Amino acid sequence: MHTIDLTSVPAIAGNFPARLDASTNLAIQAYTHLRYLILGRHILGGTGLSEARLALELNVSRTPMREALVRLAGEGLLEKTPEGIYRVRTVSIREFFECMEVRELLECHAIERAIAMARDLDLQTLHAELLALPTAEQDDLAHWQFDNRFHSFFATAAGNQALARAIQRERVVARLFRISSPFHRQAEIDEEHIEIMNAVVRRDIKSAQFAMRRHLQNLQKDARSEIESEAYMSPSNRGLV
């Protein structure tokens, strides 16, 4: 196991690849790999990323590694401290709920446009992928990857690139919050996705929007429940239990 080179922040869980492929763009490879580690829950929010240590781990020069870190910061996945160190951005509770409110507005609009524009074949393919997802609770990565494809599909199918980019930015915020939070409702999410997809396949705009809005609101309800539970069980309150 390799660790991120900062002693004051959490270490990462997982391994780096042995080496990047020098035959292709190293900055893109480093960016893609680090993005996967962050969004795949292998690096916790607040973790510092040492440019020199990462370059050494992946056997690349610091220039492509610096380019990768700058790009990730531009997407909102990393932030730069006053000391010049990059770290995985930590999303506050308030920011998460504000982001989810915006997602309701954007994604319900996107799904309306997508229903009018998407091809039957594309909808059927997405539906089949949803039904083929593994049922194992521990297979978080497969479900996260599909979740990203599912929501991105409607944003892209809406035919508005600015809308798609806005939705992707808000999804990054939500994912960063979930990385550092314990709540997890995989089975419920799958069921809600199926409800949304069934309405979309029928080209039922109102039902699809209702199902999408309820799905996003349920994520918020689950987060509130976990936050309240954590507060109740905090050391300062345990004596009251």
C-alpha positions as CSV (number, residue, x, y, z in Angstrom):
1,M,0.0,0.0,0.0
2,H,1.2,3.5,-0.9
3,T,0.5,6.6,1.1
4,I,0.1,10.2,0.2
5,D,3.1,12.2,1.4
6,L,1.6,14.4,4.1
7,T,1.6,13.4,7.7
8,S,-1.1,15.8,8.9
9,V,-3.8,14.4,6.6
10,P,-5.4,10.9,6.1
11,A,-3.6,8.4,4.0
12,I,-5.1,6.9,0.9
13,A,-6.4,3.4,0.7
14,G,-5.4,1.5,-2.5
15,N,-2.4,1.2,-4.8
16,F,-0.9,3.2,-7.6
17,P,-0.2,1.5,-10.9
18,A,3.4,0.4,-11.2
19,R,4.2,2.9,-14.0
20,L,2.3,5.1,-16.5
21,D,2.6,4.3,-20.2
22,A,5.2,6.6,-21.7
23,S,3.8,6.1,-25.2
24,T,0.8,8.3,-24.4
25,N,0.2,11.7,-22.8
26,L,1.5,11.4,-19.3
27,A,-0.4,14.4,-18.0
28,I,-3.7,13.0,-19.2
29,Q,-2.9,9.6,-17.7
30,A,-1.9,11.1,-14.3
31,Y,-5.1,13.2,-14.4
32,T,-7.3,10.2,-15.2
33,H,-5.7,8.0,-12.6
34,L,-5.9,10.6,-9.8
35,R,-9.5,11.5,-10.7
36,Y,-10.4,7.8,-10.5
37,L,-8.8,7.5,-7.1
38,I,-10.6,10.5,-5.7
39,L,-14.1,9.8,-7.1
40,G,-13.7,6.1,-6.5
41,R,-13.4,6.8,-2.7
42,H,-9.7,5.7,-2.5
43,I,-8.6,9.2,-1.3
44,L,-10.4,10.9,1.5
45,G,-11.5,14.5,1.5
46,G,-8.8,16.7,3.0
47,T,-6.0,14.4,1.9
48,G,-2.9,16.3,0.7
49,L,-1.3,15.4,-2.6
50,S,2.5,15.9,-2.8
51,E,3.4,16.7,-6.4
52,A,7.0,15.3,-5.9
53,R,5.8,12.1,-4.2
54,L,3.1,11.4,-6.8
55,A,5.6,12.0,-9.7
56,L,8.0,9.5,-8.0
57,E,5.3,6.9,-7.5
58,L,4.2,7.0,-11.1
59,N,7.7,7.5,-12.5
60,V,7.0,10.7,-14.4
61,S,8.5,14.1,-14.3
62,R,6.9,16.8,-12.2
63,T,5.6,18.8,-15.2
64,P,2.9,16.3,-16.3
65,M,2.0,15.7,-12.6
66,R,1.6,19.5,-12.1
67,E,-0.6,19.7,-15.2
68,A,-2.8,16.9,-13.8
69,L,-3.2,18.6,-10.4
70,V,-4.0,22.0,-11.9
71,R,-6.7,20.4,-14.1
72,L,-8.2,18.6,-11.1
73,A,-8.2,21.8,-9.2
74,G,-10.0,23.5,-12.1
75,E,-12.7,20.8,-11.9
76,G,-13.2,21.5,-8.2
77,L,-11.8,18.1,-7.1
78,L,-8.7,19.7,-5.5
79,E,-7.9,23.0,-3.8
80,K,-4.6,24.7,-3.2
81,T,-3.7,25.6,0.3
82,P,-1.9,28.9,1.1
83,E,1.3,26.8,1.5
84,G,1.0,25.8,-2.1
85,I,-0.1,22.2,-1.4
86,Y,-2.9,20.5,-3.3
87,R,-5.5,18.6,-1.3
88,V,-8.8,16.8,-2.0
89,R,-11.5,19.3,-1.5
90,T,-13.8,18.8,1.5
91,V,-17.4,19.7,0.9
92,S,-19.4,21.2,3.8
93,I,-22.9,20.0,4.7
94,R,-24.3,23.4,3.6
95,E,-22.6,23.2,0.2
96,F,-23.9,19.6,-0.3
97,F,-27.5,20.6,0.2
98,E,-27.2,23.8,-1.9
99,C,-25.7,21.6,-4.6
100,M,-28.6,19.1,-4.4
101,E,-31.1,21.9,-4.7
102,V,-29.5,23.1,-7.9
103,R,-29.3,19.5,-9.2
104,E,-33.1,19.2,-8.8
105,L,-33.6,22.2,-11.0
106,L,-31.0,21.3,-13.6
107,E,-31.6,17.5,-13.9
108,C,-35.4,17.8,-14.1
109,H,-35.0,20.2,-16.9
110,A,-32.4,18.0,-18.6
111,I,-34.6,14.9,-18.4
112,E,-37.5,16.7,-20.1
113,R,-35.3,17.7,-23.0
114,A,-33.6,14.3,-23.1
115,I,-36.9,12.5,-23.4
116,A,-37.8,14.5,-26.4
117,M,-34.4,14.0,-28.1
118,A,-32.9,10.7,-27.1
119,R,-33.0,7.7,-29.5
120,D,-35.0,4.6,-28.5
121,L,-31.8,2.5,-28.9
122,D,-29.8,4.6,-26.5
123,L,-32.6,4.5,-23.9
124,Q,-32.9,0.7,-24.2
125,T,-29.1,0.3,-23.9
126,L,-29.1,2.4,-20.7
127,H,-32.0,0.5,-19.3
128,A,-30.3,-2.8,-20.0
129,E,-27.1,-1.6,-18.2
130,L,-29.1,-0.6,-15.2
131,L,-30.8,-4.0,-14.9
132,A,-27.4,-5.8,-15.4
133,L,-25.7,-4.1,-12.4
134,P,-24.3,-6.4,-9.8
135,T,-26.4,-6.8,-6.7
136,A,-23.4,-7.1,-4.2
137,E,-23.6,-4.2,-1.7
138,Q,-19.8,-4.0,-1.6
139,D,-19.5,-3.3,-5.3
140,D,-19.6,0.4,-4.9
141,L,-17.4,1.3,-7.8
142,A,-19.6,-0.4,-10.4
143,H,-22.6,1.4,-9.1
144,W,-20.9,4.7,-8.9
145,Q,-19.7,4.4,-12.5
146,F,-23.2,3.6,-13.7
147,D,-24.6,6.4,-11.5
148,N,-22.3,8.8,-13.2
149,R,-23.3,7.5,-16.7
150,F,-27.0,7.5,-15.8
151,H,-27.1,11.1,-14.8
152,S,-24.6,12.3,-17.4
153,F,-26.7,10.6,-20.1
154,F,-29.7,12.8,-19.6
155,A,-27.5,15.9,-19.3
156,T,-25.8,15.1,-22.6
157,A,-28.9,13.9,-24.4
158,A,-30.5,17.2,-23.6
159,G,-28.3,18.7,-26.3
160,N,-27.1,21.6,-24.2
161,Q,-23.4,21.5,-23.4
162,A,-23.6,24.3,-20.9
163,L,-26.3,22.4,-19.0
164,A,-24.3,19.2,-19.1
165,R,-21.2,21.0,-17.7
166,A,-23.3,22.6,-14.9
167,I,-24.8,19.3,-13.9
168,Q,-21.3,17.6,-13.9
169,R,-19.9,20.3,-11.6
170,E,-22.7,19.8,-9.1
171,R,-22.3,16.0,-9.3
172,V,-18.6,16.4,-8.4
173,V,-19.6,18.4,-5.3
174,A,-22.1,15.7,-4.3
175,R,-19.6,12.9,-4.9
176,L,-16.9,14.7,-2.8
177,F,-19.4,15.0,0.1
178,R,-20.2,11.3,-0.1
179,I,-16.6,10.3,-0.1
180,S,-16.2,11.6,3.4
181,S,-19.7,10.6,4.6
182,P,-20.8,7.1,5.8
183,F,-24.3,7.1,4.3
184,H,-24.9,4.6,1.5
185,R,-28.2,3.4,-0.1
186,Q,-27.2,1.4,-3.1
187,A,-30.3,-0.8,-3.3
188,E,-32.6,2.1,-3.0
189,I,-30.7,4.1,-5.6
190,D,-31.0,1.2,-8.1
191,E,-34.8,1.0,-7.5
192,E,-35.1,4.8,-8.0
193,H,-33.1,4.7,-11.1
194,I,-35.4,1.9,-12.5
195,E,-38.4,4.0,-11.7
196,I,-36.9,7.0,-13.5
197,M,-35.8,4.8,-16.5
198,N,-39.2,3.2,-16.8
199,A,-40.9,6.6,-17.1
200,V,-38.2,7.8,-19.6
201,V,-38.7,4.7,-21.8
202,R,-42.4,5.5,-21.9
203,R,-41.6,9.1,-22.8
204,D,-43.6,10.2,-19.8
205,I,-42.0,13.5,-19.0
206,K,-44.0,14.4,-15.8
207,S,-43.5,10.9,-14.3
208,A,-39.8,11.0,-15.1
209,Q,-39.4,14.4,-13.6
210,F,-41.3,13.4,-10.5
211,A,-39.1,10.3,-10.1
212,M,-35.9,12.2,-10.6
213,R,-36.9,14.9,-8.1
214,R,-37.9,12.2,-5.5
215,H,-34.6,10.4,-6.1
216,L,-32.5,13.5,-5.4
217,Q,-34.7,14.4,-2.4
218,N,-34.3,10.9,-1.0
219,L,-30.5,11.3,-1.2
220,Q,-30.8,14.5,0.9
221,K,-33.1,12.8,3.4
222,D,-30.7,10.0,3.9
223,A,-27.8,12.5,4.4
224,R,-29.9,14.4,7.0
225,S,-30.7,11.2,8.8
226,E,-27.0,10.2,9.0
227,I,-25.9,13.7,10.0
228,E,-28.4,13.8,12.8
229,S,-27.5,10.3,13.9
230,E,-23.8,11.2,14.0
231,A,-24.5,14.4,16.0
232,Y,-26.7,12.4,18.5
233,M,-24.0,9.8,19.0
234,S,-21.1,12.3,19.2
235,P,-18.9,12.0,22.4
236,S,-20.5,15.2,23.8
237,N,-24.0,13.6,23.6
238,R,-23.3,9.9,24.5
239,G,-23.8,10.6,28.2
240,L,-27.4,11.5,27.3
241,V,-28.2,8.2,25.6
